Amino acid sequence: MNDHLILKKDHTLSLLRRLMREHRLVAPLRNRHGDTLFSEVEDLAGAELDLEHQPQASLKPFLFPQQETMFRYRLDGEGGYRFEPPEPGRPLLFFGVRACDLSAVLYLDVIFSKRGRDPYYFARRRDSLLISLACNQPFANCFCNSAKTGPFLEYGFDLQLTDLGDRYLVEVGRARGAELVGRWRHFFTPAEEADRKAQYQALLESRSHFQRQVHLEQAIRRLQADEPLPEELWAGLSRRCQDCGGCAYVCPTCTCFTITDQQITATEGLRQRSWDACTFGGFTRLAGGHNPVDPGREAVRQRFLHKLLYDVREHGRPSCVGCGRCVGICFGGVDIVRFIDLVCEVRQ
């Protein structure tokens, strides 16, 4: 099979309509307030698909919901309990996914595979389709080039689209993408040499359009040197942090959660897990109220060292994918780019 194909833009919605027969379609949509968000598409005809702006949140809520029921439980009448897991949903189809967000999904795959595969995450991830859209024009706060997660992908996608004006150049990645193309072959035509050259030109131009120069690798090397950063650096960041958790909520790779049991009646209840964040004051608080960790300074330290040092040690790469969302969400200016800049400014 030719792994480089052409999909005309005029045919894209028709293809998505057919795929929606078997999948829940998730794509960047602009809502009535002017915000672009990854949302489930109920009706393509009435949806405002927005492939020009960065969605304010990532794919994470669809694979790892902010709050989800792990199971319901009820007394069975014989002194024991009966447990009811959630019903499986339809397979997910993600369309218009940028390189940084798809790289984040690959990171989630690793995290939820540790110490056994997480059944709740992989129930959604297992049959999902990922159709990515290469970034011809990086977003203002993006630094995926520094994180080596974009602007174009080399692996991980089922299909990758590159905008060539009136058409997309389509690259087939994994077997699921090849199966999709094989099933709906009449939507695709073989790519010509001129199409491949146009894609390569788009890649070169994209690399020159980044507005931020972020020295991520330099910061990681300094952190790996095991020379402590000045306490004034941590103190300054801690004073600015407002403990809102916005950075963790928009971050596509933050996966901390807490588990609670909720009683519904005298004989039944449910167990839920909900997002948590190391910057929250209660993240490390013990049952008696004592907190062994300074919820200010140590919380900020944990967040940044986790992403740029501990994950590098464990996985060989940082867990920051360079999407830049934390830069836009943090009104205190305690984002990872500020931290990287401060680390690179420290004289050692």
HUHU-V191192 format. One record per residue. N is the residue number from 1. RES is the residue in one small letter. SS is DSSP state (H for helix, E for strand, L for the rest). PHI is phi in whole degrees, 0 to 359 (NA if undefined). D_FIRST is the distance of its C-alpha to the first C-alpha in Angstrom with 2 decimals. Layout:
N&RES&SS&PHI&D_FIRST / N&RES&SS&PHI&D_FIRST
This chain:
1&m&L&NA&0.00 / 2&n&L&291&3.81 / 3&d&L&272&5.96 / 4&h&E&237&8.82 / 5&l&E&231&9.74 / 6&i&E&239&13.26 / 7&l&E&239&15.41 / 8&k&E&291&18.87 / 9&k&H&299&21.68 / 10&d&H&297&23.42 / 11&h&H&261&20.74 / 12&t&H&295&20.68 / 13&l&H&295&23.72 / 14&s&H&297&22.63 / 15&l&H&295&19.47 / 16&l&H&296&21.74 / 17&r&H&299&24.26 / 18&r&H&291&21.94 / 19&l&H&292&20.89 / 20&m&L&292&24.64 / 21&r&L&295&25.34 / 22&e&L&239&24.21 / 23&h&E&227&24.56 / 24&r&E&275&27.32 / 25&l&E&274&26.14 / 26&v&E&240&27.54 / 27&a&E&210&27.43 / 28&p&E&289&29.89 / 29&l&E&239&32.65 / 30&r&E&265&35.86 / 31&n&L&269&38.86 / 32&r&L&290&42.22 / 33&h&L&268&43.65 / 34&g&L&89&41.08 / 35&d&L&270&39.37 / 36&t&E&259&35.61 / 37&l&E&221&34.58 / 38&f&E&294&31.58 / 39&s&E&219&32.59 / 40&e&E&284&31.44 / 41&v&L&266&30.77 / 42&e&L&270&32.71 / 43&d&L&218&32.46 / 44&l&H&296&30.00 / 45&a&H&295&32.38 / 46&g&H&261&35.19 / 47&a&L&268&33.35 / 48&e&L&258&33.54 / 49&l&E&291&30.19 / 50&d&L&237&30.93 / 51&l&L&255&28.18 / 52&e&L&259&30.74 / 53&h&L&245&32.97 / 54&q&L&285&32.64 / 55&p&L&300&33.25 / 56&q&L&290&36.55 / 57&a&L&233&35.30 / 58&s&L&264&32.09 / 59&l&L&281&29.93 / 60&k&H&309&32.33 / 61&p&H&299&34.54 / 62&f&H&276&31.76 / 63&l&H&258&30.84 / 64&f&L&221&34.32 / 65&p&L&300&36.83 / 66&q&L&301&40.04 / 67&q&E&216&41.93 / 68&e&E&217&40.67 / 69&t&E&275&42.46 / 70&m&E&280&41.68 / 71&f&E&191&43.71 / 72&r&E&257&46.80 / 73&y&E&224&49.70 / 74&r&E&208&52.77 / 75&l&E&293&55.73 / 76&d&L&265&55.33 / 77&g&L&89&59.06 / 78&e&L&240&59.64 / 79&g&L&86&59.83 / 80&g&L&249&56.13 / 81&y&E&243&53.12 / 82&r&E&245&50.07 / 83&f&E&250&46.91 / 84&e&E&238&44.30 / 85&p&E&288&40.92 / 86&p&L&293&39.13 / 87&e&L&288&37.07 / 88&p&L&293&33.27 / 89&g&L&261&31.74 / 90&r&L&289&28.62 / 91&p&E&301&25.34 / 92&l&E&262&25.13 / 93&l&E&239&22.62 / 94&f&E&259&23.38 / 95&f&E&238&22.49 / 96&g&E&76&23.50 / 97&v&E&273&24.01 / 98&r&L&283&25.01 / 99&a&H&302&24.08 / 100&c&H&296&27.52 / 101&d&H&290&27.46 / 102&l&H&290&24.12 / 103&s&H&298&25.48 / 104&a&H&295&28.56 / 105&v&H&297&26.71 / 106&l&H&297&25.35 / 107&y&H&292&29.00 / 108&l&H&300&30.21 / 109&d&H&304&27.90 / 110&v&H&292&29.81 / 111&i&H&297&33.21 / 112&f&L&277&32.89 / 113&s&L&261&31.73 / 114&k&L&290&34.91 / 115&r&L&55&37.58 / 116&g&L&101&35.50 / 117&r&L&286&32.81 / 118&d&L&289&34.37 / 119&p&H&293&33.95 / 120&y&H&286&34.56 / 121&y&H&296&32.00 / 122&f&H&285&29.21 / 123&a&H&296&30.03 / 124&r&H&270&28.69 / 125&r&H&284&26.04 / 126&r&L&304&24.45 / 127&d&L&255&22.60 / 128&s&L&282&22.31 / 129&l&E&247&19.36 / 130&l&E&242&19.50 / 131&i&E&249&18.31 / 132&s&E&267&19.84 / 133&l&E&235&21.20 / 134&a&L&298&21.72 / 135&c&L&269&25.39 / 136&n&L&293&26.07 / 137&q&L&230&29.72 / 138&p&L&300&30.90 / 139&f&L&285&33.61 / 140&a&L&301&37.23 / 141&n&L&262&37.70 / 142&c&L&284&34.24 / 143&f&L&219&34.01 / 144&c&H&296&30.53 / 145&n&H&297&30.35 / 146&s&H&288&33.29 / 147&a&H&275&31.85 / 148&k&L&60&28.50 / 149&t&L&242&26.68 / 150&g&L&178&25.55 / 151&p&L&277&25.51 / 152&f&L&245&21.73 / 153&l&L&262&19.95 / 154&e&L&252&17.94 / 155&y&L&200&17.31 / 156&g&L&98&18.53 / 157&f&L&272&16.88 / 158&d&L&277&14.53 / 159&l&E&226&13.78 / 160&q&E&240&15.70 / 161&l&E&256&17.03 / 162&t&E&239&18.90 / 163&d&E&288&21.56 / 164&l&L&243&21.60 / 165&g&L&99&24.47 / 166&d&L&265&23.54 / 167&r&E&208&19.87 / 168&y&E&248&17.73 / 169&l&E&278&14.99 / 170&v&E&249&12.61 / 171&e&E&255&11.21 / 172&v&E&268&9.40 / 173&g&L&259&11.77 / 174&r&L&276&12.70 / 175&a&H&300&11.55 / 176&r&H&295&13.58 / 177&g&H&292&11.72 / 178&a&H&297&8.36 / 179&e&H&295&10.82 / 180&l&H&298&12.42 / 181&v&H&297&9.65 / 182&g&H&297&8.90 / 183&r&H&286&12.67 / 184&w&L&244&13.51 / 185&r&H&301&10.92 / 186&h&H&292&13.98 / 187&f&H&276&14.79 / 188&f&L&241&11.95 / 189&t&E&230&11.49 / 190&p&E&297&9.58 / 191&a&L&283&11.73 / 192&e&L&267&14.25 / 193&e&H&300&15.96 / 194&a&H&296&18.86 / 195&d&H&293&17.03 / 196&r&H&293&16.10 / 197&k&H&295&19.71 / 198&a&H&296&21.04 / 199&q&H&295&19.37 / 200&y&H&297&20.87 / 201&q&H&295&24.15 / 202&a&H&297&24.13 / 203&l&H&296&23.77 / 204&l&H&299&26.68 / 205&e&H&293&28.80 / 206&s&H&299&28.23 / 207&r&H&298&29.53 / 208&s&L&269&32.66 / 209&h&L&260&33.44 / 210&f&L&293&34.46 / 211&q&L&271&38.05 / 212&r&L&247&38.90 / 213&q&L&255&39.20 / 214&v&L&246&39.21 / 215&h&L&268&39.97 / 216&l&H&295&38.33 / 217&e&H&295&37.97 / 218&q&H&297&41.57 / 219&a&H&296&42.82 / 220&i&H&296&41.02 / 221&r&H&298&42.57 / 222&r&H&292&45.98 / 223&l&H&292&45.68 / 224&q&H&289&44.61 / 225&a&L&290&47.77 / 226&d&L&62&49.72 / 227&e&L&263&52.41 / 228&p&L&299&53.49 / 229&l&L&284&53.06 / 230&p&L&301&56.32 / 231&e&H&298&57.62 / 232&e&H&297&58.31 / 233&l&H&296&54.57 / 234&w&H&295&54.03 / 235&a&H&296&57.21 / 236&g&H&295&56.18 / 237&l&H&295&52.80 / 238&s&H&295&54.50 / 239&r&H&296&57.06 / 240&r&H&279&54.44 / 241&c&L&290&52.34 / 242&q&L&260&53.37 / 243&d&L&60&51.83 / 244&c&L&275&49.86 / 245&g&L&79&46.60 / 246&g&H&301&44.58 / 247&c&H&297&42.60 / 248&a&H&290&41.51 / 249&y&H&286&40.70 / 250&v&H&270&38.36 / 251&c&L&292&36.91 / 252&p&L&283&33.41 / 253&t&L&240&34.12 / 254&c&L&284&37.72 / 255&t&L&232&37.79 / 256&c&L&292&41.50 / 257&f&E&211&42.94 / 258&t&E&238&46.18 / 259&i&E&241&46.87 / 260&t&E&227&49.69 / 261&d&E&255&51.14 / 262&q&E&238&52.45 / 263&q&E&279&55.05 / 264&i&L&262&54.77 / 265&t&L&226&57.66 / 266&a&L&293&60.01 / 267&t&L&238&57.60 / 268&e&E&212&54.09 / 269&g&E&193&52.07 / 270&l&E&212&48.69 / 271&r&E&249&47.16 / 272&q&E&234&45.19 / 273&r&E&239&43.51 / 274&s&E&224&43.67 / 275&w&E&303&42.53 / 276&d&L&226&45.04 / 277&a&L&211&45.36 / 278&c&L&292&47.13 / 279&t&L&274&48.96 / 280&f&L&286&50.69 / 281&g&L&300&54.32 / 282&g&L&267&54.07 / 283&f&L&299&50.92 / 284&t&L&245&53.01 / 285&r&E&288&56.24 / 286&l&L&274&57.73 / 287&a&L&300&59.37 / 288&g&L&279&62.84 / 289&g&L&102&61.93 / 290&h&L&287&61.77 / 291&n&E&239&58.82 / 292&p&L&288&58.39 / 293&v&L&243&56.14 / 294&d&L&298&57.38 / 295&p&L&294&55.43 / 296&g&L&263&55.47 / 297&r&H&297&55.01 / 298&e&H&289&53.32 / 299&a&H&293&50.86 / 300&v&H&296&49.57 / 301&r&H&300&49.47 / 302&q&H&298&47.42 / 303&r&H&300&44.82 / 304&f&H&284&44.11 / 305&l&H&290&44.46 / 306&h&H&301&42.14 / 307&k&H&286&39.32 / 308&l&H&251&39.92 / 309&l&H&232&41.56 / 310&y&H&295&41.35 / 311&d&H&291&37.62 / 312&v&H&295&37.00 / 313&r&H&296&39.07 / 314&e&H&274&37.33 / 315&h&H&245&33.68 / 316&g&L&82&33.55 / 317&r&L&200&32.97 / 318&p&L&288&34.98 / 319&s&L&267&34.42 / 320&c&L&271&34.83 / 321&v&L&257&31.56 / 322&g&L&77&33.36 / 323&c&L&287&33.04 / 324&g&L&79&36.72 / 325&r&H&296&37.70 / 326&c&H&294&40.72 / 327&v&H&295&42.00 / 328&g&H&283&42.22 / 329&i&H&273&43.59 / 330&c&L&273&46.33 / 331&f&L&281&49.56 / 332&g&L&268&51.27 / 333&g&L&73&48.95 / 334&v&L&256&48.13 / 335&d&L&262&44.41 / 336&i&H&290&42.31 / 337&v&H&292&42.23 / 338&r&H&300&46.05 / 339&f&H&297&46.15 / 340&i&H&300&43.83 / 341&d&H&299&46.03 / 342&l&H&295&49.17 / 343&v&H&297&47.90 / 344&c&H&288&47.04 / 345&e&H&277&50.50 / 346&v&L&291&52.34 / 347&r&L&273&54.06 / 348&q&L&237&53.74
